[in-house]
Amino acid sequence: MKNRWVIPDVHGHLATLKTMVKDRIALSKDDSLYFLGDYIDRGPESKGVIDFIINLQDSGYDINYIRGNHEDYCIRAWETDQKRFLFRSDIEKDWRKNGGNRTLESFGAKRPRDISKFYIDWMKNAKYFIELEDYILVHAGMNFKIDNPFEDTRSMMWIRDFKVDKNKIAGKKIIHGHVPVEMTLIDLFRNNNYDFISLDNGIYYDNREGFGNLLALNLDTKEIVIQPNIDS
């Protein structure tokens, strides 16, 4: 049986991700796996997370991935740093404050421009959203205040509060990450007739009750697999 799995914000937690994919959901080449963005920052192995996902792609697994706001941070910091020689840009400073320093460490890079263009291109090739027959997958959400929410790609990476207008998305349900949500609320969204399901459980939150896990949602059975953070 083919499964459709969705995994949200990994944030550099490679050991946790590997355990989820290999042991907990036992991903097969008949399955489809959708990542919701934020592969980097905060955790210890941002480069390793991307390498692992690329290896899955190269090995013939059906891997689909979305750009998160942390990839957007990294891309813009990298592009800006190509033009600078001495001083850090504001975007680089903001990125470093939000976990970018750990990403640079994982790449053995002192500055954003030291990250190989290969990885920047991989981030740039990520989709802003994925539309399925029954769901729309996106990192942060969508801007329903405009006529066509599919036109606002920045909101797809960065928005924090939104109210779904299902008339603008053909009646489909949104699956997103981005803002850490306590586990009982995630179960509430999943088990009731909400227009969205939030999946980010804040993997990097240590010793905070109801948080600190990586989740995987089966889109067909609605099962949520919970893998506690084993990187910290």
C-alpha positions as a Markdown table, in Angstrom:
| # | Residue | x | y | z |
|---|---|---|---|---|
| 1 | Met | 0.0 | 0.0 | 0.0 |
| 2 | Lys | 1.3 | 3.4 | -1.0 |
| 3 | Asn | 1.5 | 5.9 | 1.9 |
| 4 | Arg | 1.7 | 9.7 | 1.6 |
| 5 | Trp | 3.8 | 11.1 | 4.5 |
| 6 | Val | 4.3 | 14.7 | 5.5 |
| 7 | Ile | 7.2 | 15.8 | 7.7 |
| 8 | Pro | 7.4 | 19.5 | 8.9 |
| 9 | Asp | 10.3 | 21.5 | 10.3 |
| 10 | Val | 13.4 | 19.4 | 10.9 |
| 11 | His | 15.8 | 22.2 | 11.8 |
| 12 | Gly | 19.1 | 20.3 | 11.5 |
| 13 | His | 18.1 | 17.3 | 13.6 |
| 14 | Leu | 19.6 | 14.6 | 11.5 |
| 15 | Ala | 19.5 | 11.6 | 13.9 |
| 16 | Thr | 15.9 | 12.3 | 14.7 |
| 17 | Leu | 15.0 | 12.5 | 11.0 |
| 18 | Lys | 16.9 | 9.4 | 10.1 |
| 19 | Thr | 15.1 | 7.4 | 12.9 |
| 20 | Met | 11.7 | 8.8 | 11.7 |
| 21 | Val | 12.3 | 7.9 | 8.1 |
| 22 | Lys | 14.0 | 4.6 | 8.4 |
| 23 | Asp | 12.5 | 3.1 | 11.5 |
| 24 | Arg | 9.3 | 4.8 | 12.5 |
| 25 | Ile | 7.6 | 5.2 | 9.1 |
| 26 | Ala | 9.8 | 2.7 | 7.3 |
| 27 | Leu | 9.7 | 4.7 | 4.1 |
| 28 | Ser | 9.5 | 2.6 | 0.9 |
| 29 | Lys | 9.9 | 3.5 | -2.7 |
| 30 | Asp | 6.2 | 3.1 | -3.2 |
| 31 | Asp | 5.5 | 5.9 | -0.7 |
| 32 | Ser | 5.5 | 9.6 | -1.3 |
| 33 | Leu | 7.3 | 11.8 | 1.3 |
| 34 | Tyr | 6.6 | 15.6 | 1.5 |
| 35 | Phe | 8.8 | 17.9 | 3.5 |
| 36 | Leu | 7.3 | 21.3 | 4.6 |
| 37 | Gly | 10.6 | 23.3 | 4.8 |
| 38 | Asp | 13.0 | 24.5 | 7.5 |
| 39 | Tyr | 15.6 | 21.8 | 7.1 |
| 40 | Ile | 18.3 | 24.1 | 8.5 |
| 41 | Asp | 19.2 | 26.2 | 11.6 |
| 42 | Arg | 18.9 | 25.6 | 15.3 |
| 43 | Gly | 20.0 | 21.9 | 15.3 |
| 44 | Pro | 23.5 | 20.6 | 14.9 |
| 45 | Glu | 23.4 | 18.9 | 11.4 |
| 46 | Ser | 21.8 | 21.2 | 8.9 |
| 47 | Lys | 24.1 | 20.1 | 6.1 |
| 48 | Gly | 23.6 | 16.5 | 7.1 |
| 49 | Val | 19.8 | 16.9 | 6.9 |
| 50 | Ile | 20.0 | 18.2 | 3.3 |
| 51 | Asp | 22.5 | 15.5 | 2.3 |
| 52 | Phe | 20.2 | 12.9 | 3.7 |
| 53 | Ile | 17.2 | 14.2 | 1.8 |
| 54 | Ile | 19.3 | 14.5 | -1.4 |
| 55 | Asn | 20.4 | 10.9 | -0.9 |
| 56 | Leu | 16.8 | 9.8 | -0.7 |
| 57 | Gln | 16.1 | 11.6 | -3.9 |
| 58 | Asp | 19.1 | 10.2 | -5.7 |
| 59 | Ser | 18.2 | 6.7 | -4.5 |
| 60 | Gly | 14.8 | 6.7 | -6.2 |
| 61 | Tyr | 12.4 | 7.6 | -3.4 |
| 62 | Asp | 9.5 | 9.9 | -4.2 |
| 63 | Ile | 10.7 | 13.0 | -2.3 |
| 64 | Asn | 8.9 | 16.4 | -2.6 |
| 65 | Tyr | 10.1 | 19.5 | -0.7 |
| 66 | Ile | 9.0 | 23.0 | 0.1 |
| 67 | Arg | 11.0 | 26.1 | 0.9 |
| 68 | Gly | 10.7 | 27.4 | 4.5 |
| 69 | Asn | 11.5 | 30.8 | 5.9 |
| 70 | His | 14.9 | 29.5 | 7.2 |
| 71 | Glu | 15.9 | 28.5 | 3.7 |
| 72 | Asp | 14.7 | 32.0 | 2.6 |
| 73 | Tyr | 16.9 | 33.5 | 5.3 |
| 74 | Cys | 19.9 | 31.5 | 4.1 |
| 75 | Ile | 19.5 | 32.2 | 0.4 |
| 76 | Arg | 19.1 | 35.9 | 0.9 |
| 77 | Ala | 22.1 | 36.0 | 3.3 |
| 78 | Trp | 24.2 | 34.1 | 0.8 |
| 79 | Glu | 23.2 | 36.3 | -2.1 |
| 80 | Thr | 23.9 | 39.5 | -0.2 |
| 81 | Asp | 27.2 | 38.2 | 1.1 |
| 82 | Gln | 28.5 | 37.8 | -2.5 |
| 83 | Lys | 28.6 | 41.6 | -2.8 |
| 84 | Arg | 30.2 | 42.4 | 0.6 |
| 85 | Phe | 33.7 | 42.1 | 1.8 |
| 86 | Leu | 33.9 | 43.4 | 5.3 |
| 87 | Phe | 30.6 | 44.1 | 7.1 |
| 88 | Arg | 27.7 | 41.7 | 7.7 |
| 89 | Ser | 24.4 | 42.6 | 6.1 |
| 90 | Asp | 21.2 | 43.0 | 8.2 |
| 91 | Ile | 19.8 | 39.9 | 6.8 |
| 92 | Glu | 22.9 | 37.9 | 7.7 |
| 93 | Lys | 22.7 | 39.3 | 11.3 |
| 94 | Asp | 19.0 | 38.3 | 11.6 |
| 95 | Trp | 19.7 | 34.9 | 10.1 |
| 96 | Arg | 22.5 | 34.2 | 12.6 |
| 97 | Lys | 20.3 | 35.2 | 15.5 |
| 98 | Asn | 17.7 | 32.7 | 14.4 |
| 99 | Gly | 19.9 | 29.7 | 14.1 |
| 100 | Gly | 22.1 | 30.5 | 11.2 |
| 101 | Asn | 25.3 | 30.2 | 13.2 |
| 102 | Arg | 24.7 | 26.5 | 13.7 |
| 103 | Thr | 24.1 | 26.1 | 10.0 |
| 104 | Leu | 27.3 | 27.8 | 9.1 |
| 105 | Glu | 29.1 | 25.5 | 11.6 |
| 106 | Ser | 27.6 | 22.4 | 10.0 |
| 107 | Phe | 29.0 | 23.6 | 6.6 |
| 108 | Gly | 32.4 | 24.5 | 8.0 |
| 109 | Ala | 31.7 | 28.1 | 6.8 |
| 110 | Lys | 32.7 | 31.3 | 8.3 |
| 111 | Arg | 30.4 | 33.4 | 6.1 |
| 112 | Pro | 27.2 | 32.7 | 4.1 |
| 113 | Arg | 29.1 | 32.9 | 0.8 |
| 114 | Asp | 31.3 | 30.0 | 1.9 |
| 115 | Ile | 28.3 | 27.6 | 1.6 |
| 116 | Ser | 28.6 | 25.7 | -1.7 |
| 117 | Lys | 26.3 | 27.0 | -4.4 |
| 118 | Phe | 25.1 | 23.4 | -4.9 |
| 119 | Tyr | 23.2 | 23.6 | -1.6 |
| 120 | Ile | 21.9 | 27.1 | -2.3 |
| 121 | Asp | 20.6 | 25.9 | -5.6 |
| 122 | Trp | 18.9 | 22.9 | -3.9 |
| 123 | Met | 17.1 | 25.4 | -1.6 |
| 124 | Lys | 16.1 | 27.6 | -4.5 |
| 125 | Asn | 14.6 | 24.6 | -6.3 |
| 126 | Ala | 12.2 | 23.9 | -3.5 |
| 127 | Lys | 8.6 | 24.6 | -4.2 |
| 128 | Tyr | 6.6 | 27.3 | -2.4 |
| 129 | Phe | 3.6 | 24.9 | -2.1 |
| 130 | Ile | 2.4 | 21.5 | -3.3 |
| 131 | Glu | -1.2 | 21.1 | -4.3 |
| 132 | Leu | -2.7 | 17.6 | -4.1 |
| 133 | Glu | -6.2 | 16.4 | -4.9 |
| 134 | Asp | -7.3 | 16.8 | -1.3 |
| 135 | Tyr | -4.6 | 19.0 | 0.4 |
| 136 | Ile | -2.4 | 22.0 | -0.1 |
| 137 | Leu | 1.0 | 21.6 | 1.5 |
| 138 | Val | 2.8 | 24.8 | 2.4 |
| 139 | His | 5.4 | 25.9 | 5.0 |
| 140 | Ala | 3.7 | 28.7 | 6.9 |
| 141 | Gly | 0.2 | 29.3 | 5.4 |
| 142 | Met | -1.4 | 31.4 | 2.8 |
| 143 | Asn | -2.6 | 35.0 | 2.5 |
| 144 | Phe | -6.4 | 34.8 | 2.0 |
| 145 | Lys | -6.8 | 38.6 | 2.2 |
| 146 | Ile | -6.0 | 38.8 | -1.5 |
| 147 | Asp | -8.0 | 37.4 | -4.4 |
| 148 | Asn | -5.5 | 34.7 | -5.4 |
| 149 | Pro | -3.5 | 33.4 | -2.3 |
| 150 | Phe | -1.3 | 31.4 | -4.7 |
| 151 | Glu | 0.4 | 34.6 | -5.9 |
| 152 | Asp | 1.8 | 35.6 | -2.5 |
| 153 | Thr | 4.8 | 33.3 | -2.1 |
| 154 | Arg | 6.4 | 35.3 | 0.7 |
| 155 | Ser | 3.4 | 34.6 | 2.9 |
| 156 | Met | 3.7 | 30.9 | 2.1 |
| 157 | Met | 7.1 | 31.1 | 3.9 |
| 158 | Trp | 6.6 | 33.7 | 6.6 |
| 159 | Ile | 2.9 | 34.2 | 7.5 |
| 160 | Arg | 2.0 | 33.4 | 11.1 |
| 161 | Asp | -1.8 | 34.1 | 11.3 |
| 162 | Phe | -4.3 | 33.4 | 8.6 |
| 163 | Lys | -7.9 | 32.4 | 8.2 |
| 164 | Val | -8.6 | 29.9 | 5.5 |
| 165 | Asp | -11.1 | 30.8 | 2.8 |
| 166 | Lys | -11.7 | 27.3 | 1.2 |
| 167 | Asn | -13.5 | 29.0 | -1.7 |
| 168 | Lys | -10.1 | 30.2 | -2.9 |
| 169 | Ile | -8.5 | 26.8 | -2.7 |
| 170 | Ala | -11.1 | 24.5 | -4.1 |
| 171 | Gly | -12.3 | 23.3 | -0.7 |
| 172 | Lys | -9.0 | 21.7 | 0.2 |
| 173 | Lys | -7.3 | 21.5 | 3.6 |
| 174 | Ile | -4.0 | 23.2 | 4.3 |
| 175 | Ile | -1.2 | 21.3 | 6.0 |
| 176 | His | 1.6 | 23.5 | 7.3 |
| 177 | Gly | 4.4 | 23.9 | 9.8 |
| 178 | His | 6.4 | 27.0 | 10.7 |
| 179 | Val | 4.9 | 28.0 | 14.1 |
| 180 | Pro | 5.5 | 25.4 | 16.9 |
| 181 | Val | 2.2 | 24.1 | 18.3 |
| 182 | Glu | 1.6 | 22.0 | 21.5 |
| 183 | Met | 0.8 | 18.3 | 20.8 |
| 184 | Thr | -2.8 | 18.4 | 22.2 |
| 185 | Leu | -3.6 | 21.2 | 19.8 |
| 186 | Ile | -2.2 | 19.3 | 16.9 |
| 187 | Asp | -4.4 | 16.4 | 17.8 |
| 188 | Leu | -7.3 | 18.7 | 18.0 |
| 189 | Phe | -6.7 | 20.1 | 14.5 |
| 190 | Arg | -6.2 | 16.6 | 13.1 |
| 191 | Asn | -9.3 | 14.9 | 14.7 |
| 192 | Asn | -11.8 | 17.7 | 14.0 |
| 193 | Asn | -13.1 | 19.4 | 11.0 |
| 194 | Tyr | -10.6 | 22.2 | 10.9 |
| 195 | Asp | -9.6 | 23.8 | 7.6 |
| 196 | Phe | -5.9 | 23.3 | 8.4 |
| 197 | Ile | -3.5 | 21.0 | 10.3 |
| 198 | Ser | -0.5 | 22.5 | 12.0 |
| 199 | Leu | 2.4 | 20.0 | 12.3 |
| 200 | Asp | 5.3 | 21.8 | 13.8 |
| 201 | Asn | 5.8 | 20.6 | 17.3 |
| 202 | Gly | 9.0 | 22.6 | 17.9 |
| 203 | Ile | 11.6 | 19.9 | 17.7 |
| 204 | Tyr | 14.3 | 22.2 | 19.2 |
| 205 | Tyr | 12.3 | 22.9 | 22.4 |
| 206 | Asp | 14.1 | 21.0 | 25.1 |
| 207 | Asn | 12.3 | 20.0 | 28.3 |
| 208 | Arg | 9.1 | 21.9 | 27.4 |
| 209 | Glu | 6.0 | 19.8 | 28.0 |
| 210 | Gly | 4.0 | 19.0 | 24.9 |
| 211 | Phe | 6.8 | 20.0 | 22.5 |
| 212 | Gly | 10.2 | 18.7 | 21.3 |
| 213 | Asn | 9.2 | 16.1 | 18.7 |
| 214 | Leu | 9.4 | 15.5 | 15.0 |
| 215 | Leu | 6.1 | 14.5 | 13.5 |
| 216 | Ala | 5.0 | 12.6 | 10.4 |
| 217 | Leu | 1.4 | 12.7 | 9.2 |
| 218 | Asn | -0.1 | 10.0 | 7.0 |
| 219 | Leu | -2.4 | 12.0 | 4.7 |
| 220 | Asp | -4.7 | 9.0 | 4.0 |
| 221 | Thr | -5.1 | 7.4 | 7.5 |
| 222 | Lys | -4.6 | 10.7 | 9.5 |
| 223 | Glu | -2.1 | 8.8 | 11.7 |
| 224 | Ile | 0.6 | 10.9 | 13.3 |
| 225 | Val | 3.9 | 9.3 | 14.1 |
| 226 | Ile | 5.8 | 11.0 | 16.9 |
| 227 | Gln | 9.6 | 10.8 | 17.2 |
| 228 | Pro | 11.2 | 12.6 | 20.2 |
| 229 | Asn | 14.3 | 14.7 | 19.5 |
| 230 | Ile | 17.4 | 12.4 | 20.0 |
| 231 | Asp | 19.9 | 15.0 | 18.7 |
| 232 | Ser | 19.9 | 17.3 | 21.8 |
